[in-house]
Amino acid sequence: MPKINRRAFVATAAAAATLATPYIVQAQTQPVPPPAPSPPAPGPFKQPPLPFAETALAPVIGARTVALQYSRHHAGYYTNLNSITKGTPYASMTLPQLVVEANKDKDRRFFNNAGQAWNHEIYWEQFTPGGARAPEKRLLELISVTFGSLDEMKNKIVASAGTVFGSGWTWLVHDGSKIEIVNTAGGDGPLTSGKTALVGIDVWEHAYYLDYENRRPEHVKAVLDNIINWDVVADRLKA
């Protein structure tokens, strides 16, 4: 085997690196197209249309995150739900009814899929464009009485979201007399405790990892500061 001296080795390695660099840079910077939307799931449970363009929440939530979460994760819950409820009493229920009833079922597939389907409906709706950028009137009064200020409420929501171990949700809820912050695990939500969801923050990793990596508190703060439609939240309070 012929010997390669150090100078020849360095020259060869440099040439190889020069040739490889454009391809490495291209791989790192080439935009990845969003996933194609899943076809609508056949059955009684229908995924509501996304109330904004996939790019509308950027840079707080990137278009690819929205596309993956809505077209894959959220759509998948309806597909699963329509499949597993076929021929069962659940098929004739509304989605909120199913969530409550399925929480009593030992077969957690029904609850997990129904809970996540409903949670995401609340989630997407709160980002509908065109509403108030800050709470007003009764909602603002409740926030001030309960937390002292809007900023303090946001700080408490961010802190609470940071304590959720693994996957789950952080909610601002109304129980008919007061508002409070609660965490739920997995696909659980306020329906199972009889409370009204006002704001729902998804802290499953797929909701923020592409945009924030493991910086969950940063994601939650950005959501609260920039893309909540507080008119939607106030309407939920009235209901």
C-alpha positions as CSV (number, residue, x, y, z in Angstrom):
1,M,0.0,0.0,0.0
2,P,1.6,3.4,-1.0
3,K,2.3,5.8,1.8
4,I,0.6,9.2,1.8
5,N,2.6,12.0,3.3
6,R,1.0,14.6,5.6
7,R,1.0,17.4,3.0
8,A,-0.8,15.2,0.5
9,F,-3.3,14.0,3.1
10,V,-4.2,17.6,4.1
11,A,-4.6,18.7,0.5
12,T,-6.9,15.8,-0.3
13,A,-9.0,16.4,2.8
14,A,-9.3,20.1,2.0
15,A,-10.5,19.3,-1.5
16,A,-13.1,16.9,-0.3
17,A,-14.4,19.4,2.3
18,T,-14.6,22.1,-0.4
19,L,-16.6,19.8,-2.7
20,A,-18.9,18.7,0.2
21,T,-19.6,22.1,1.7
22,P,-22.1,23.4,-0.9
23,Y,-24.2,20.2,-0.4
24,I,-24.1,20.5,3.4
25,V,-25.1,24.2,3.3
26,Q,-27.9,23.4,0.8
27,A,-29.2,20.6,3.1
28,Q,-29.2,22.9,6.1
29,T,-30.9,25.8,4.4
30,Q,-33.2,24.2,1.9
31,P,-36.7,24.9,3.0
32,V,-38.7,21.8,3.8
33,P,-42.2,21.8,2.3
34,P,-45.1,21.4,4.7
35,P,-46.9,18.1,4.7
36,A,-49.9,17.6,2.4
37,P,-53.2,17.8,4.3
38,S,-54.7,14.5,5.3
39,P,-58.0,13.7,3.5
40,P,-61.1,14.4,5.7
41,A,-61.9,11.5,8.0
42,P,-65.1,9.6,7.0
43,G,-67.6,9.5,9.9
44,P,-69.6,11.8,12.2
45,F,-66.7,13.7,13.7
46,K,-65.4,16.4,11.5
47,Q,-62.3,18.5,12.0
48,P,-63.2,22.2,11.7
49,P,-61.3,24.2,9.1
50,L,-58.3,26.1,10.3
51,P,-59.5,29.7,10.9
52,F,-56.4,31.3,9.4
53,A,-53.7,30.6,6.9
54,E,-50.9,28.3,8.0
55,T,-48.5,31.2,7.8
56,A,-50.6,33.5,9.9
57,L,-49.1,32.7,13.3
58,A,-45.4,33.1,12.3
59,P,-43.0,33.8,13.8
60,V,-44.6,32.8,17.1
61,I,-45.7,29.5,15.6
62,G,-44.2,28.7,12.3
63,A,-46.1,27.5,9.2
64,R,-44.5,24.1,9.3
65,T,-45.5,23.6,12.9
66,V,-49.1,24.6,12.2
67,A,-49.2,22.3,9.1
68,L,-47.9,19.3,11.0
69,Q,-50.0,19.9,14.1
70,Y,-53.2,20.6,12.2
71,S,-52.9,18.3,9.2
72,R,-51.3,15.4,10.9
73,H,-51.8,15.4,14.7
74,H,-55.2,17.0,14.9
75,A,-56.6,15.3,11.8
76,G,-55.3,12.0,13.1
77,Y,-57.5,12.2,16.2
78,Y,-60.7,12.5,14.0
79,T,-59.6,9.6,11.8
80,N,-59.0,7.4,14.9
81,L,-62.2,8.5,16.5
82,N,-64.4,7.8,13.5
83,S,-62.8,4.4,13.2
84,I,-63.0,3.2,16.8
85,T,-66.5,4.7,17.6
86,K,-68.2,3.1,14.5
87,G,-71.1,0.9,15.7
88,T,-70.8,2.2,19.3
89,P,-73.1,4.6,21.3
90,Y,-70.3,7.2,21.0
91,A,-70.9,7.7,17.3
92,S,-74.2,9.5,18.0
93,M,-72.7,11.9,20.6
94,T,-71.4,15.4,20.2
95,L,-67.6,15.7,20.7
96,P,-67.9,17.3,24.2
97,Q,-70.4,14.7,25.3
98,L,-68.0,12.0,24.0
99,V,-65.1,13.4,26.0
100,V,-67.1,13.4,29.2
101,E,-68.6,9.9,28.7
102,A,-65.4,8.4,27.4
103,N,-63.5,9.5,30.5
104,K,-65.4,6.8,32.4
105,D,-64.4,4.1,29.9
106,K,-61.6,1.7,30.7
107,D,-60.6,1.7,27.0
108,R,-58.7,5.0,26.9
109,R,-58.5,5.2,23.1
110,F,-61.9,6.9,23.1
111,F,-61.1,9.5,25.6
112,N,-57.5,10.2,24.4
113,N,-58.6,10.8,20.8
114,A,-61.8,12.7,21.7
115,G,-60.0,14.8,24.3
116,Q,-57.2,15.8,21.9
117,A,-59.7,16.5,19.1
118,W,-61.7,18.9,21.3
119,N,-58.6,20.5,22.9
120,H,-57.2,21.4,19.6
121,E,-60.5,22.9,18.4
122,I,-60.3,25.3,21.4
123,Y,-56.6,25.9,20.7
124,W,-57.0,26.9,17.0
125,E,-60.1,29.0,17.6
126,Q,-58.3,31.3,20.1
127,F,-55.9,32.4,17.4
128,T,-58.6,33.6,15.0
129,P,-57.3,36.9,13.5
130,G,-59.0,40.2,13.9
131,G,-59.8,40.4,17.6
132,A,-58.6,42.3,20.6
133,R,-54.9,42.1,21.4
134,A,-55.6,42.5,25.1
135,P,-58.6,41.5,27.4
136,E,-61.2,44.2,28.2
137,K,-64.2,44.8,30.4
138,R,-65.4,41.8,32.5
139,L,-62.6,39.6,31.5
140,L,-60.0,42.2,32.4
141,E,-61.7,42.8,35.7
142,L,-61.7,39.1,36.6
143,I,-58.0,38.9,35.6
144,S,-57.1,42.0,37.7
145,V,-59.1,40.8,40.8
146,T,-57.6,37.2,40.6
147,F,-54.0,37.9,39.6
148,G,-53.4,41.6,40.1
149,S,-52.6,42.3,36.5
150,L,-52.6,40.8,33.0
151,D,-48.8,40.6,33.1
152,E,-48.9,38.7,36.4
153,M,-51.5,36.3,35.0
154,K,-49.2,35.6,32.0
155,N,-46.2,35.0,34.3
156,K,-48.2,32.5,36.3
157,I,-49.4,30.7,33.2
158,V,-45.8,30.5,31.9
159,A,-44.6,29.2,35.2
160,S,-47.5,26.7,35.4
161,A,-46.8,25.4,31.9
162,G,-43.2,24.8,32.9
163,T,-44.3,22.3,35.6
164,V,-46.2,20.0,33.2
165,F,-44.1,16.8,33.0
166,G,-44.2,15.2,29.6
167,S,-47.2,16.0,27.4
168,G,-50.3,18.0,28.4
169,W,-52.0,21.4,28.5
170,T,-52.1,24.5,30.6
171,W,-55.5,26.3,30.8
172,L,-57.1,29.5,31.9
173,V,-60.5,28.3,33.0
174,H,-63.8,29.7,34.4
175,D,-65.9,27.7,36.9
176,G,-68.9,30.1,36.9
177,S,-67.6,32.4,39.7
178,K,-63.9,32.7,39.3
179,I,-61.0,32.1,36.9
180,E,-58.0,30.0,37.6
181,I,-55.0,28.3,35.9
182,V,-55.0,24.5,35.7
183,N,-52.8,21.9,34.1
184,T,-54.0,18.7,32.5
185,A,-52.0,15.6,31.4
186,G,-52.1,14.0,28.0
187,G,-55.4,14.7,26.2
188,D,-57.4,15.7,29.3
189,G,-59.0,19.2,29.5
190,P,-61.5,21.3,31.5
191,L,-64.5,19.4,30.2
192,T,-63.9,16.5,32.7
193,S,-64.0,18.9,35.7
194,G,-67.0,20.8,34.4
195,K,-65.0,24.1,33.9
196,T,-65.1,26.4,30.9
197,A,-61.9,26.6,28.8
198,L,-60.9,30.2,28.2
199,V,-57.3,29.8,27.0
200,G,-55.6,26.5,26.2
201,I,-51.8,26.3,25.8
202,D,-50.6,23.1,24.1
203,V,-47.4,22.0,25.8
204,W,-47.0,18.7,23.8
205,E,-43.5,19.0,22.2
206,H,-45.0,18.9,18.7
207,A,-46.6,22.3,19.4
208,Y,-43.4,24.1,19.8
209,Y,-40.2,22.0,19.3
210,L,-39.6,23.0,15.6
211,D,-39.7,26.7,16.6
212,Y,-38.3,26.8,20.1
213,E,-36.6,23.4,20.6
214,N,-36.8,22.7,24.4
215,R,-37.6,26.4,25.4
216,R,-41.2,25.8,26.4
217,P,-41.6,28.9,28.6
218,E,-40.4,31.1,25.8
219,H,-43.0,29.6,23.5
220,V,-45.8,30.0,26.0
221,K,-44.9,33.7,26.7
222,A,-44.8,34.4,23.0
223,V,-48.2,32.9,22.4
224,L,-49.8,34.9,25.3
225,D,-48.1,38.1,24.3
226,N,-48.8,38.0,20.5
227,I,-51.4,35.7,19.0
228,I,-54.3,35.3,21.5
229,N,-57.6,36.8,20.3
230,W,-59.0,38.1,23.5
231,D,-62.4,38.6,22.0
232,V,-62.7,34.9,21.5
233,V,-61.7,34.4,25.1
234,A,-64.3,36.9,26.3
235,D,-67.0,35.2,24.3
236,R,-66.2,31.9,26.1
237,L,-66.5,33.6,29.4
238,K,-70.0,34.9,28.5
239,A,-71.1,31.4,27.6
